[in-house]
Amino acid sequence: MASYVLLLKEFESKDAVIYRFGPNENSLGKMELNKLTRKVTEIEAIPDENIPSKFYFDRAAQRLAVCLIREGGVFPERTAFES
């Protein structure tokens, strides 16, 4: 099964980055990555009860981990998880 998760950066500081995430620009939740603790937290679930927010959150968190670790802490304005 193929999956696609869109991530749009909303805010970034030296300590944290906040992204909107979801299947498309019309259905987005919100998450935060604390750069110091490396903890990812869901701030808002995707507002559509027919869309499994945890499914998209888990994959978006994987993408942010790649940005933090493999890509040296570079967080683009727009990115995606694709598999």
ABEGO torsion letter per residue (X at the ends): XBBBBBBBBABBBAABBBBBBEABAABBBBBBBBAAAGBBBBABBBABAABBAAAAAAAAAAAAAAAAAAAGGBBBABBBBBX
